[in-house]
Amino acid sequence: MEIDAPPSIVWQVFTDVERWPAWTASVTALEALDGGGLEVGKRYRIKQPRLPRVTWVVTSYSAGSAWTWTSRTPGNTTEATHRIEALDGGARTRVHLSIDQRGPGGVLLGALLRRMTRRYLRLEAEGLKRASEARVGAQTA
């Protein structure tokens, strides 16, 4: 997804994860368990429509460009990667979202939830686009 906002704005919106329920329909509740701010080792409890509440742990973080968080349930490891890249000399941003499910339960779960997962990734990207572009508009008004 391409966003008409500079990477710095997109990163601010994207990494303020506790506000996700305000701009994406794919997350109904998000709670920081170890205080705010993304960094390796911090945990977040997330509730998504039609899914149980799950705890995610930040497993990698590169300021200004990417982070990954992972959730583990019996037989399943789910890894969600969030990455941005500058376009047009930094005037615009491309966002990359991916989900990888591993383990015996992960393969089955991934197949069963494929359509919903794709929909949630799309909702997240669309919400990020709207929120980031609105922030740019508010700053230029």
N, CA, C and O atoms as CSV, one atom per row, in Angstrom:
chain,resi,resn,atom,element,x,y,z
A,1,MET,N,N,0.854,-1.180,0.000
A,1,MET,CA,C,0.000,0.000,0.000
A,1,MET,C,C,0.891,1.231,0.000
A,1,MET,O,O,1.851,1.312,0.767
A,2,GLU,N,N,0.575,2.182,-0.854
A,2,GLU,CA,C,1.309,3.444,-0.898
A,2,GLU,C,C,0.515,4.524,-0.175
A,2,GLU,O,O,-0.706,4.611,-0.303
A,3,ILE,N,N,1.230,5.341,0.584
A,3,ILE,CA,C,0.612,6.354,1.425
A,3,ILE,C,C,1.182,7.721,1.060
A,3,ILE,O,O,2.396,7.883,0.931
A,4,ASP,N,N,0.297,8.700,0.894
A,4,ASP,CA,C,0.717,10.065,0.577
A,4,ASP,C,C,1.082,10.815,1.853
A,4,ASP,O,O,0.434,11.790,2.235
A,5,ALA,N,N,2.131,10.333,2.492
A,5,ALA,CA,C,2.667,10.931,3.716
A,5,ALA,C,C,4.120,10.503,3.835
A,5,ALA,O,O,4.473,9.402,3.414
A,6,PRO,N,N,4.966,11.352,4.399
A,6,PRO,CA,C,6.378,10.970,4.553
A,6,PRO,C,C,6.538,9.833,5.569
A,6,PRO,O,O,5.702,9.667,6.457
A,7,PRO,N,N,7.607,9.060,5.436
A,7,PRO,CA,C,7.834,7.937,6.355
A,7,PRO,C,C,7.816,8.335,7.829
A,7,PRO,O,O,7.362,7.549,8.660
A,8,SER,N,N,8.283,9.504,8.173
A,8,SER,CA,C,8.303,9.902,9.591
A,8,SER,C,C,6.887,9.968,10.162
A,8,SER,O,O,6.661,9.565,11.302
A,9,ILE,N,N,5.939,10.473,9.380
A,9,ILE,CA,C,4.546,10.549,9.826
A,9,ILE,C,C,3.950,9.157,9.915
A,9,ILE,O,O,3.314,8.809,10.910
A,10,VAL,N,N,4.154,8.360,8.874
A,10,VAL,CA,C,3.610,6.995,8.857
A,10,VAL,C,C,4.163,6.209,10.031
A,10,VAL,O,O,3.420,5.484,10.693
A,11,TRP,N,N,5.447,6.340,10.300
A,11,TRP,CA,C,6.076,5.624,11.415
A,11,TRP,C,C,5.464,6.042,12.746
A,11,TRP,O,O,5.208,5.192,13.599
A,12,GLN,N,N,5.224,7.338,12.937
A,12,GLN,CA,C,4.604,7.816,14.179
A,12,GLN,C,C,3.237,7.179,14.389
A,12,GLN,O,O,2.929,6.705,15.483
A,13,VAL,N,N,2.426,7.167,13.352
A,13,VAL,CA,C,1.085,6.591,13.455
A,13,VAL,C,C,1.178,5.083,13.682
A,13,VAL,O,O,0.520,4.536,14.567
A,14,PHE,N,N,1.998,4.423,12.875
A,14,PHE,CA,C,2.105,2.962,12.875
A,14,PHE,C,C,2.598,2.414,14.206
A,14,PHE,O,O,2.101,1.394,14.683
A,15,THR,N,N,3.573,3.088,14.804
A,15,THR,CA,C,4.186,2.557,16.020
A,15,THR,C,C,3.475,2.994,17.298
A,15,THR,O,O,3.840,2.555,18.388
A,16,ASP,N,N,2.481,3.839,17.178
A,16,ASP,CA,C,1.647,4.185,18.328
A,16,ASP,C,C,0.555,3.112,18.409
A,16,ASP,O,O,-0.630,3.393,18.230
A,17,VAL,N,N,0.986,1.886,18.681
A,17,VAL,CA,C,0.117,0.715,18.535
A,17,VAL,C,C,-1.107,0.746,19.443
A,17,VAL,O,O,-2.140,0.169,19.104
A,18,GLU,N,N,-1.007,1.402,20.573
A,18,GLU,CA,C,-2.162,1.450,21.477
A,18,GLU,C,C,-3.334,2.229,20.876
A,18,GLU,O,O,-4.458,2.122,21.367
A,19,ARG,N,N,-3.090,3.000,19.833
A,19,ARG,CA,C,-4.158,3.745,19.161
A,19,ARG,C,C,-4.735,2.996,17.959
A,19,ARG,O,O,-5.660,3.491,17.315
A,20,TRP,N,N,-4.214,1.830,17.655
A,20,TRP,CA,C,-4.713,1.087,16.500
A,20,TRP,C,C,-6.235,0.919,16.494
A,20,TRP,O,O,-6.848,1.080,15.439
A,21,PRO,N,N,-6.866,0.604,17.622
A,21,PRO,CA,C,-8.323,0.434,17.567
A,21,PRO,C,C,-9.067,1.670,17.049
A,21,PRO,O,O,-10.203,1.556,16.589
A,22,ALA,N,N,-8.440,2.840,17.120
A,22,ALA,CA,C,-9.075,4.069,16.633
A,22,ALA,C,C,-9.026,4.183,15.105
A,22,ALA,O,O,-9.859,4.872,14.517
A,23,TRP,N,N,-8.063,3.519,14.453
A,23,TRP,CA,C,-7.956,3.706,13.012
A,23,TRP,C,C,-8.010,2.432,12.173
A,23,TRP,O,O,-8.008,2.520,10.945
A,24,THR,N,N,-8.057,1.260,12.786
A,24,THR,CA,C,-8.223,0.047,11.983
A,24,THR,C,C,-9.318,-0.840,12.574
A,24,THR,O,O,-9.362,-1.091,13.779
A,25,ALA,N,N,-10.193,-1.303,11.694
A,25,ALA,CA,C,-11.275,-2.193,12.118
A,25,ALA,C,C,-10.767,-3.601,12.408
A,25,ALA,O,O,-11.527,-4.444,12.885
A,26,SER,N,N,-9.498,-3.865,12.128
A,26,SER,CA,C,-8.942,-5.199,12.360
A,26,SER,C,C,-8.497,-5.413,13.807
A,26,SER,O,O,-8.118,-6.524,14.178
A,27,VAL,N,N,-8.537,-4.365,14.624
A,27,VAL,CA,C,-8.152,-4.466,16.031
A,27,VAL,C,C,-9.217,-3.771,16.873
A,27,VAL,O,O,-9.495,-2.588,16.679
A,28,THR,N,N,-9.809,-4.506,17.802
A,28,THR,CA,C,-10.842,-3.912,18.657
A,28,THR,C,C,-10.295,-3.468,20.014
A,28,THR,O,O,-10.878,-2.594,20.655
A,29,ALA,N,N,-9.187,-4.055,20.457
A,29,ALA,CA,C,-8.561,-3.651,21.718
A,29,ALA,C,C,-7.079,-3.999,21.669
A,29,ALA,O,O,-6.689,-5.028,21.117
A,30,LEU,N,N,-6.267,-3.135,22.250
A,30,LEU,CA,C,-4.827,-3.372,22.297
A,30,LEU,C,C,-4.307,-2.784,23.601
A,30,LEU,O,O,-4.512,-1.607,23.897
A,31,GLU,N,N,-3.637,-3.622,24.367
A,31,GLU,CA,C,-3.149,-3.217,25.686
A,31,GLU,C,C,-1.650,-3.486,25.792
A,31,GLU,O,O,-1.194,-4.608,25.574
A,32,ALA,N,N,-0.886,-2.442,26.131
A,32,ALA,CA,C,0.553,-2.601,26.378
A,32,ALA,C,C,0.721,-3.211,27.765
A,32,ALA,O,O,0.276,-2.629,28.754
A,33,LEU,N,N,1.346,-4.357,27.847
A,33,LEU,CA,C,1.519,-5.051,29.123
A,33,LEU,C,C,2.775,-4.615,29.871
A,33,LEU,O,O,2.894,-4.832,31.077
A,34,ASP,N,N,3.708,-4.001,29.150
A,34,ASP,CA,C,4.990,-3.604,29.745
A,34,ASP,C,C,5.261,-2.114,29.564
A,34,ASP,O,O,6.420,-1.704,29.499
A,35,GLY,N,N,4.221,-1.303,29.483
A,35,GLY,CA,C,4.395,0.122,29.223
A,35,GLY,C,C,4.428,0.383,27.728
A,35,GLY,O,O,4.654,-0.529,26.933
A,36,GLY,N,N,4.203,1.624,27.353
A,36,GLY,CA,C,4.131,1.998,25.944
A,36,GLY,C,C,5.479,2.004,25.254
A,36,GLY,O,O,6.522,1.843,25.888
A,37,GLY,N,N,5.441,2.189,23.961
A,37,GLY,CA,C,6.656,2.252,23.156
A,37,GLY,C,C,7.098,0.883,22.696
A,37,GLY,O,O,7.189,-0.057,23.485
A,38,LEU,N,N,7.370,0.781,21.416
A,38,LEU,CA,C,7.824,-0.498,20.859
A,38,LEU,C,C,9.309,-0.688,21.121
A,38,LEU,O,O,10.119,0.201,20.858
A,39,GLU,N,N,9.651,-1.841,21.636
A,39,GLU,CA,C,11.048,-2.264,21.740
A,39,GLU,C,C,11.048,-3.772,21.964
A,39,GLU,O,O,10.072,-4.345,22.448
A,40,VAL,N,N,12.147,-4.392,21.604
A,40,VAL,CA,C,12.254,-5.843,21.704
A,40,VAL,C,C,11.948,-6.287,23.129
A,40,VAL,O,O,12.465,-5.733,24.099
A,41,GLY,N,N,11.097,-7.298,23.225
A,41,GLY,CA,C,10.729,-7.877,24.506
A,41,GLY,C,C,9.412,-7.375,25.069
A,41,GLY,O,O,8.825,-8.032,25.929
A,42,LYS,N,N,8.933,-6.231,24.609
A,42,LYS,CA,C,7.663,-5.706,25.126
A,42,LYS,C,C,6.499,-6.537,24.606
A,42,LYS,O,O,6.506,-7.036,23.481
A,43,ARG,N,N,5.483,-6.665,25.488
A,43,ARG,CA,C,4.317,-7.499,25.173
A,43,ARG,C,C,3.058,-6.643,25.034
A,43,ARG,O,O,2.875,-5.637,25.719
A,44,TYR,N,N,2.198,-7.092,24.114
A,44,TYR,CA,C,0.937,-6.402,23.848
A,44,TYR,C,C,-0.173,-7.439,23.735
A,44,TYR,O,O,-0.032,-8.439,23.030
A,45,ARG,N,N,-1.269,-7.197,24.429
A,45,ARG,CA,C,-2.428,-8.082,24.322
A,45,ARG,C,C,-3.385,-7.453,23.318
A,45,ARG,O,O,-3.798,-6.303,23.465
A,46,ILE,N,N,-3.730,-8.236,22.287
A,46,ILE,CA,C,-4.535,-7.718,21.184
A,46,ILE,C,C,-5.798,-8.554,21.015
A,46,ILE,O,O,-5.766,-9.784,21.059
A,47,LYS,N,N,-6.907,-7.853,20.821
A,47,LYS,CA,C,-8.180,-8.494,20.510
A,47,LYS,C,C,-8.583,-8.067,19.105
A,47,LYS,O,O,-8.639,-6.879,18.789
A,48,GLN,N,N,-8.860,-9.062,18.272
A,48,GLN,CA,C,-9.332,-8.816,16.912
A,48,GLN,C,C,-10.708,-9.442,16.758
A,48,GLN,O,O,-11.017,-10.432,17.422
A,49,PRO,N,N,-11.536,-8.877,15.889
A,49,PRO,CA,C,-12.867,-9.453,15.683
A,49,PRO,C,C,-12.771,-10.933,15.299
A,49,PRO,O,O,-11.926,-11.322,14.493
A,50,ARG,N,N,-13.637,-11.739,15.880
A,50,ARG,CA,C,-13.752,-13.160,15.568
A,50,ARG,C,C,-12.543,-14.001,15.980
A,50,ARG,O,O,-12.452,-15.172,15.611
A,51,LEU,N,N,-11.625,-13.422,16.732
A,51,LEU,CA,C,-10.435,-14.156,17.192
A,51,LEU,C,C,-10.298,-13.989,18.709
A,51,LEU,O,O,-10.758,-12.996,19.271
A,52,PRO,N,N,-9.668,-14.960,19.364
A,52,PRO,CA,C,-9.439,-14.802,20.811
A,52,PRO,C,C,-8.382,-13.726,21.082
A,52,PRO,O,O,-7.594,-13.387,20.199
A,53,ARG,N,N,-8.371,-13.209,22.275
A,53,ARG,CA,C,-7.344,-12.260,22.706
A,53,ARG,C,C,-6.003,-13.000,22.706
A,53,ARG,O,O,-5.908,-14.117,23.216
A,54,VAL,N,N,-4.968,-12.377,22.134
A,54,VAL,CA,C,-3.658,-13.018,22.001
A,54,VAL,C,C,-2.583,-12.039,22.458
A,54,VAL,O,O,-2.700,-10.832,22.242
A,55,THR,N,N,-1.533,-12.565,23.091
A,55,THR,CA,C,-0.397,-11.738,23.491
A,55,THR,C,C,0.697,-11.840,22.435
A,55,THR,O,O,1.095,-12.930,22.025
A,56,TRP,N,N,1.166,-10.681,22.012
A,56,TRP,CA,C,2.245,-10.569,21.026
A,56,TRP,C,C,3.472,-9.990,21.716
A,56,TRP,O,O,3.351,-9.116,22.576
A,57,VAL,N,N,4.654,-10.475,21.341
A,57,VAL,CA,C,5.919,-9.997,21.889
A,57,VAL,C,C,6.755,-9.432,20.745
A,57,VAL,O,O,6.924,-10.085,19.715
A,58,VAL,N,N,7.277,-8.218,20.924
A,58,VAL,CA,C,8.139,-7.611,19.907
A,58,VAL,C,C,9.446,-8.401,19.875
A,58,VAL,O,O,10.145,-8.506,20.882
A,59,THR,N,N,9.767,-8.956,18.700
A,59,THR,CA,C,10.965,-9.794,18.566
A,59,THR,C,C,12.076,-9.138,17.749
A,59,THR,O,O,13.230,-9.562,17.813
A,60,SER,N,N,11.730,-8.108,16.984
A,60,SER,CA,C,12.761,-7.317,16.302
A,60,SER,C,C,12.231,-5.909,16.107
A,60,SER,O,O,11.026,-5.692,15.977
A,61,TYR,N,N,13.162,-4.951,16.089
A,61,TYR,CA,C,12.762,-3.554,15.972
A,61,TYR,C,C,13.903,-2.781,15.336
A,61,TYR,O,O,15.038,-2.825,15.811
A,62,SER,N,N,13.594,-2.073,14.260
A,62,SER,CA,C,14.554,-1.200,13.600
A,62,SER,C,C,13.892,0.172,13.475
A,62,SER,O,O,13.035,0.376,12.616
A,63,ALA,N,N,14.289,1.103,14.328
A,63,ALA,CA,C,13.639,2.410,14.414
A,63,ALA,C,C,13.502,3.058,13.041
A,63,ALA,O,O,14.460,3.153,12.274
A,64,GLY,N,N,12.290,3.498,12.759
A,64,GLY,CA,C,12.024,4.212,11.514
A,64,GLY,C,C,11.775,3.349,10.304
A,64,GLY,O,O,11.464,3.869,9.232
A,65,SER,N,N,11.905,2.012,10.449
A,65,SER,CA,C,11.725,1.197,9.242
A,65,SER,C,C,10.948,-0.095,9.428
A,65,SER,O,O,10.190,-0.465,8.531
A,66,ALA,N,N,11.095,-0.806,10.546
A,66,ALA,CA,C,10.412,-2.106,10.635
A,66,ALA,C,C,10.365,-2.623,12.065
A,66,ALA,O,O,11.191,-2.268,12.906
A,67,TRP,N,N,9.376,-3.472,12.313
A,67,TRP,CA,C,9.351,-4.268,13.531
A,67,TRP,C,C,8.554,-5.533,13.271
A,67,TRP,O,O,7.734,-5.611,12.356
A,68,THR,N,N,8.829,-6.521,14.115
A,68,THR,CA,C,8.120,-7.796,14.058
A,68,THR,C,C,7.678,-8.130,15.464
A,68,THR,O,O,8.407,-7.914,16.432
A,69,TRP,N,N,6.467,-8.664,15.562
A,69,TRP,CA,C,6.046,-9.230,16.837
A,69,TRP,C,C,5.521,-10.618,16.594
A,69,TRP,O,O,5.063,-10.943,15.498
A,70,THR,N,N,5.589,-11.444,17.633
A,70,THR,CA,C,5.289,-12.860,17.522
A,70,THR,C,C,4.318,-13.262,18.619
A,70,THR,O,O,4.415,-12.797,19.754
A,71,SER,N,N,3.383,-14.132,18.264
A,71,SER,CA,C,2.507,-14.728,19.274
A,71,SER,C,C,2.662,-16.240,19.203
A,71,SER,O,O,2.860,-16.816,18.133
A,72,ARG,N,N,2.568,-16.862,20.363
A,72,ARG,CA,C,2.700,-18.318,20.433
A,72,ARG,C,C,1.504,-18.897,21.166
A,72,ARG,O,O,1.122,-18.428,22.238
A,73,THR,N,N,0.924,-19.920,20.569
A,73,THR,CA,C,-0.116,-20.720,21.198
A,73,THR,C,C,0.309,-22.170,20.989
A,73,THR,O,O,1.180,-22.431,20.159
A,74,PRO,N,N,-0.268,-23.105,21.702
A,74,PRO,CA,C,0.164,-24.494,21.536
A,74,PRO,C,C,0.106,-24.944,20.064
A,74,PRO,O,O,-0.949,-24.903,19.432
A,75,GLY,N,N,1.247,-25.366,19.543
A,75,GLY,CA,C,1.333,-25.854,18.165
A,75,GLY,C,C,1.381,-24.784,17.099
A,75,GLY,O,O,1.356,-25.104,15.911
A,76,ASN,N,N,1.449,-23.505,17.490
A,76,ASN,CA,C,1.397,-22.426,16.506
A,76,ASN,C,C,2.284,-21.259,16.925
A,76,ASN,O,O,2.268,-20.827,18.078
A,77,THR,N,N,3.045,-20.768,15.978
A,77,THR,CA,C,3.784,-19.523,16.144
A,77,THR,C,C,3.385,-18.618,14.989
A,77,THR,O,O,3.508,-18.993,13.823
A,78,THR,N,N,2.907,-17.424,15.319
A,78,THR,CA,C,2.522,-16.453,14.297
A,78,THR,C,C,3.456,-15.263,14.408
A,78,THR,O,O,3.654,-14.713,15.491
A,79,GLU,N,N,4.028,-14.871,13.277
A,79,GLU,CA,C,4.945,-13.738,13.225
A,79,GLU,C,C,4.356,-12.696,12.285
A,79,GLU,O,O,4.054,-12.997,11.130
A,80,ALA,N,N,4.194,-11.469,12.778
A,80,ALA,CA,C,3.667,-10.366,11.977
A,80,ALA,C,C,4.774,-9.331,11.791
A,80,ALA,O,O,5.336,-8.824,12.762
A,81,THR,N,N,5.076,-9.028,10.536
A,81,THR,CA,C,6.127,-8.073,10.209
A,81,THR,C,C,5.497,-6.816,9.625
A,81,THR,O,O,4.587,-6.884,8.799
A,82,HIS,N,N,6.000,-5.666,10.072
A,82,HIS,CA,C,5.512,-4.351,9.663
A,82,HIS,C,C,6.721,-3.565,9.171
A,82,HIS,O,O,7.668,-3.340,9.925
A,83,ARG,N,N,6.692,-3.150,7.912
A,83,ARG,CA,C,7.862,-2.462,7.347
A,83,ARG,C,C,7.395,-1.293,6.490
A,83,ARG,O,O,6.378,-1.380,5.803
A,84,ILE,N,N,8.143,-0.206,6.538
A,84,ILE,CA,C,7.856,0.933,5.667
A,84,ILE,C,C,9.098,1.268,4.858
A,84,ILE,O,O,10.223,0.974,5.263
A,85,GLU,N,N,8.871,1.891,3.702
A,85,GLU,CA,C,9.992,2.368,2.891
A,85,GLU,C,C,9.616,3.697,2.258
A,85,GLU,O,O,8.460,3.925,1.901
A,86,ALA,N,N,10.597,4.564,2.124
A,86,ALA,CA,C,10.390,5.883,1.544
A,86,ALA,C,C,10.224,5.772,0.033
A,86,ALA,O,O,10.880,4.963,-0.623
A,87,LEU,N,N,9.334,6.599,-0.500
A,87,LEU,CA,C,9.128,6.723,-1.947
A,87,LEU,C,C,9.265,8.197,-2.324
A,87,LEU,O,O,9.101,9.079,-1.481
A,88,ASP,N,N,9.561,8.451,-3.570
A,88,ASP,CA,C,9.588,9.828,-4.094
A,88,ASP,C,C,10.451,10.758,-3.243
A,88,ASP,O,O,10.036,11.864,-2.899
A,89,GLY,N,N,11.647,10.298,-2.913
A,89,GLY,CA,C,12.561,11.127,-2.131
A,89,GLY,C,C,12.092,11.414,-0.715
A,89,GLY,O,O,12.523,12.392,-0.104
A,90,GLY,N,N,11.217,10.574,-0.191
A,90,GLY,CA,C,10.748,10.740,1.177
A,90,GLY,C,C,9.430,11.485,1.303
A,90,GLY,O,O,8.994,11.776,2.417
A,91,ALA,N,N,8.790,11.799,0.192
A,91,ALA,CA,C,7.503,12.497,0.242
A,91,ALA,C,C,6.341,11.534,0.471
A,91,ALA,O,O,5.288,11.924,0.974
A,92,ARG,N,N,6.544,10.276,0.096
A,92,ARG,CA,C,5.498,9.261,0.223
A,92,ARG,C,C,6.113,8.011,0.849
A,92,ARG,O,O,7.330,7.910,1.011
A,93,THR,N,N,5.236,7.057,1.200
A,93,THR,CA,C,5.685,5.857,1.896
A,93,THR,C,C,4.968,4.634,1.354
A,93,THR,O,O,3.788,4.691,1.009
A,94,ARG,N,N,5.693,3.531,1.285
A,94,ARG,CA,C,5.079,2.234,0.988
A,94,ARG,C,C,5.144,1.404,2.259
A,94,ARG,O,O,6.174,1.348,2.931
A,95,VAL,N,N,4.013,0.753,2.581
A,95,VAL,CA,C,3.954,-0.096,3.769
A,95,VAL,C,C,3.856,-1.550,3.324
A,95,VAL,O,O,3.134,-1.884,2.385
A,96,HIS,N,N,4.596,-2.403,4.021
A,96,HIS,CA,C,4.590,-3.851,3.763
A,96,HIS,C,C,4.154,-4.548,5.050
A,96,HIS,O,O,4.744,-4.333,6.109
A,97,LEU,N,N,3.133,-5.371,4.956
A,97,LEU,CA,C,2.637,-6.136,6.096
A,97,LEU,C,C,2.656,-7.607,5.725
A,97,LEU,O,O,2.284,-7.975,4.610
A,98,SER,N,N,3.088,-8.448,6.649
A,98,SER,CA,C,3.062,-9.880,6.366
A,98,SER,C,C,2.809,-10.670,7.642
A,98,SER,O,O,3.136,-10.239,8.748
A,99,ILE,N,N,2.215,-11.838,7.448
A,99,ILE,CA,C,1.941,-12.780,8.536
A,99,ILE,C,C,2.532,-14.121,8.123
A,99,ILE,O,O,2.328,-14.583,7.001
A,100,ASP,N,N,3.262,-14.735,9.040
A,100,ASP,CA,C,3.828,-16.060,8.797
A,100,ASP,C,C,3.404,-16.954,9.958
A,100,ASP,O,O,3.655,-16.636,11.120
A,101,GLN,N,N,2.760,-18.075,9.636
A,101,GLN,CA,C,2.332,-19.010,10.675
A,101,GLN,C,C,3.100,-20.310,10.524
A,101,GLN,O,O,3.195,-20.879,9.437
A,102,ARG,N,N,3.655,-20.771,11.663
A,102,ARG,CA,C,4.474,-21.982,11.656
A,102,ARG,C,C,4.004,-22.941,12.735
A,102,ARG,O,O,3.225,-22.588,13.620
A,103,GLY,N,N,4.494,-24.145,12.632
A,103,GLY,CA,C,4.129,-25.188,13.593
A,103,GLY,C,C,2.968,-25.997,13.051
A,103,GLY,O,O,2.289,-25.562,12.120
A,104,PRO,N,N,2.730,-27.171,13.621
A,104,PRO,CA,C,1.674,-28.037,13.102
A,104,PRO,C,C,0.301,-27.370,13.112
A,104,PRO,O,O,-0.471,-27.523,12.166
A,105,GLY,N,N,-0.004,-26.636,14.175
A,105,GLY,CA,C,-1.282,-25.927,14.227
A,105,GLY,C,C,-1.284,-24.691,13.359
A,105,GLY,O,O,-2.328,-24.290,12.845
A,106,GLY,N,N,-0.121,-24.081,13.190
A,106,GLY,CA,C,-0.002,-22.859,12.400
A,106,GLY,C,C,-0.332,-23.066,10.936
A,106,GLY,O,O,-0.986,-22.229,10.313
A,107,VAL,N,N,0.125,-24.188,10.387
A,107,VAL,CA,C,-0.148,-24.486,8.979
A,107,VAL,C,C,-1.646,-24.644,8.771
A,107,VAL,O,O,-2.209,-24.082,7.832
A,108,LEU,N,N,-2.290,-25.405,9.642
A,108,LEU,CA,C,-3.740,-25.610,9.534
A,108,LEU,C,C,-4.486,-24.301,9.784
A,108,LEU,O,O,-5.392,-23.946,9.031
A,109,LEU,N,N,-4.107,-23.587,10.838
A,109,LEU,CA,C,-4.757,-22.326,11.161
A,109,LEU,C,C,-4.595,-21.322,10.023
A,109,LEU,O,O,-5.545,-20.628,9.661
A,110,GLY,N,N,-3.394,-21.247,9.465
A,110,GLY,CA,C,-3.140,-20.339,8.347
A,110,GLY,C,C,-4.044,-20.621,7.167
A,110,GLY,O,O,-4.568,-19.699,6.542
A,111,ALA,N,N,-4.227,-21.894,6.862
A,111,ALA,CA,C,-5.101,-22.269,5.745
A,111,ALA,C,C,-6.556,-21.925,6.053
A,111,ALA,O,O,-7.268,-21.418,5.186
A,112,LEU,N,N,-6.999,-22.194,7.269
A,112,LEU,CA,C,-8.390,-21.933,7.638
A,112,LEU,C,C,-8.722,-20.439,7.699
A,112,LEU,O,O,-9.838,-20.026,7.383
A,113,LEU,N,N,-7.745,-19.646,8.107
A,113,LEU,CA,C,-7.990,-18.216,8.312
A,113,LEU,C,C,-7.417,-17.328,7.211
A,113,LEU,O,O,-7.357,-16.109,7.371
A,114,ARG,N,N,-7.002,-17.915,6.110
A,114,ARG,CA,C,-6.319,-17.158,5.048
A,114,ARG,C,C,-7.118,-15.934,4.594
A,114,ARG,O,O,-6.568,-14.835,4.527
A,115,ARG,N,N,-8.401,-16.109,4.284
A,115,ARG,CA,C,-9.212,-14.982,3.795
A,115,ARG,C,C,-9.341,-13.889,4.856
A,115,ARG,O,O,-9.189,-12.706,4.553
A,116,MET,N,N,-9.620,-14.286,6.091
A,116,MET,CA,C,-9.762,-13.302,7.161
A,116,MET,C,C,-8.429,-12.588,7.412
A,116,MET,O,O,-8.410,-11.377,7.629
A,117,THR,N,N,-7.330,-13.320,7.386
A,117,THR,CA,C,-6.012,-12.714,7.601
A,117,THR,C,C,-5.722,-11.678,6.526
A,117,THR,O,O,-5.272,-10.574,6.835
A,118,ARG,N,N,-5.972,-12.015,5.280
A,118,ARG,CA,C,-5.749,-11.055,4.187
A,118,ARG,C,C,-6.631,-9.825,4.359
A,118,ARG,O,O,-6.194,-8.697,4.128
A,119,ARG,N,N,-7.872,-10.053,4.766
A,119,ARG,CA,C,-8.792,-8.930,4.982
A,119,ARG,C,C,-8.278,-8.033,6.101
A,119,ARG,O,O,-8.297,-6.809,5.966
A,120,TYR,N,N,-7.821,-8.618,7.202
A,120,TYR,CA,C,-7.322,-7.826,8.321
A,120,TYR,C,C,-6.063,-7.052,7.942
A,120,TYR,O,O,-5.896,-5.908,8.364
A,121,LEU,N,N,-5.177,-7.656,7.154
A,121,LEU,CA,C,-3.985,-6.938,6.690
A,121,LEU,C,C,-4.382,-5.760,5.810
A,121,LEU,O,O,-3.798,-4.681,5.905
A,122,ARG,N,N,-5.374,-5.970,4.957
A,122,ARG,CA,C,-5.863,-4.879,4.088
A,122,ARG,C,C,-6.483,-3.764,4.935
A,122,ARG,O,O,-6.211,-2.586,4.702
A,123,LEU,N,N,-7.316,-4.132,5.918
A,123,LEU,CA,C,-7.926,-3.127,6.791
A,123,LEU,C,C,-6.859,-2.335,7.546
A,123,LEU,O,O,-6.978,-1.120,7.706
A,124,GLU,N,N,-5.826,-3.022,8.004
A,124,GLU,CA,C,-4.744,-2.346,8.720
A,124,GLU,C,C,-4.034,-1.352,7.809
A,124,GLU,O,O,-3.787,-0.211,8.200
A,125,ALA,N,N,-3.707,-1.783,6.597
A,125,ALA,CA,C,-3.017,-0.897,5.655
A,125,ALA,C,C,-3.892,0.296,5.273
A,125,ALA,O,O,-3.411,1.428,5.223
A,126,GLU,N,N,-5.168,0.046,5.005
A,126,GLU,CA,C,-6.079,1.132,4.644
A,126,GLU,C,C,-6.261,2.115,5.796
A,126,GLU,O,O,-6.288,3.327,5.580
A,127,GLY,N,N,-6.385,1.604,7.005
A,127,GLY,CA,C,-6.518,2.473,8.166
A,127,GLY,C,C,-5.270,3.302,8.406
A,127,GLY,O,O,-5.352,4.484,8.741
A,128,LEU,N,N,-4.111,2.675,8.233
A,128,LEU,CA,C,-2.848,3.393,8.379
A,128,LEU,C,C,-2.753,4.507,7.344
A,128,LEU,O,O,-2.315,5.614,7.658
A,129,LYS,N,N,-3.154,4.222,6.133
A,129,LYS,CA,C,-3.141,5.230,5.064
A,129,LYS,C,C,-4.031,6.421,5.444
A,129,LYS,O,O,-3.598,7.570,5.366
A,130,ARG,N,N,-5.265,6.145,5.852
A,130,ARG,CA,C,-6.189,7.228,6.221
A,130,ARG,C,C,-5.643,8.059,7.387
A,130,ARG,O,O,-5.643,9.289,7.331
A,131,ALA,N,N,-5.182,7.386,8.438
A,131,ALA,CA,C,-4.697,8.090,9.626
A,131,ALA,C,C,-3.449,8.912,9.324
A,131,ALA,O,O,-3.318,10.034,9.812
A,132,SER,N,N,-2.538,8.374,8.535
A,132,SER,CA,C,-1.296,9.079,8.200
A,132,SER,C,C,-1.586,10.276,7.310
A,132,SER,O,O,-1.058,11.363,7.548
A,133,GLU,N,N,-2.409,10.097,6.299
A,133,GLU,CA,C,-2.729,11.194,5.383
A,133,GLU,C,C,-3.524,12.287,6.106
A,133,GLU,O,O,-3.355,13.469,5.805
A,134,ALA,N,N,-4.386,11.907,7.053
A,134,ALA,CA,C,-5.127,12.904,7.843
A,134,ALA,C,C,-4.177,13.703,8.697
A,134,ALA,O,O,-4.365,14.908,8.864
A,135,ARG,N,N,-3.158,13.063,9.243
A,135,ARG,CA,C,-2.180,13.780,10.075
A,135,ARG,C,C,-1.415,14.786,9.239
A,135,ARG,O,O,-1.148,15.896,9.700
A,136,VAL,N,N,-1.053,14.417,8.006
A,136,VAL,CA,C,-0.376,15.357,7.115
A,136,VAL,C,C,-1.297,16.530,6.831
A,136,VAL,O,O,-0.867,17.682,6.881
A,137,GLY,N,N,-2.558,16.251,6.532
A,137,GLY,CA,C,-3.523,17.309,6.257
A,137,GLY,C,C,-3.691,18.252,7.428
A,137,GLY,O,O,-3.812,19.463,7.241
A,138,ALA,N,N,-3.700,17.706,8.643
A,138,ALA,CA,C,-3.853,18.528,9.849
A,138,ALA,C,C,-2.633,19.428,10.064
A,138,ALA,O,O,-2.756,20.546,10.563
A,139,GLN,N,N,-1.450,18.925,9.680
A,139,GLN,CA,C,-0.229,19.709,9.878
A,139,GLN,C,C,-0.105,20.833,8.851
A,139,GLN,O,O,0.522,21.856,9.125
A,140,THR,N,N,-0.696,20.649,7.677
A,140,THR,CA,C,-0.587,21.666,6.627
A,140,THR,C,C,-1.746,22.657,6.662
A,140,THR,O,O,-1.727,23.667,5.958
A,141,ALA,N,N,-2.755,22.366,7.484
A,141,ALA,CA,C,-3.929,23.261,7.549
A,141,ALA,C,C,-3.645,24.490,8.371
A,141,ALA,O,O,-4.518,25.343,8.527
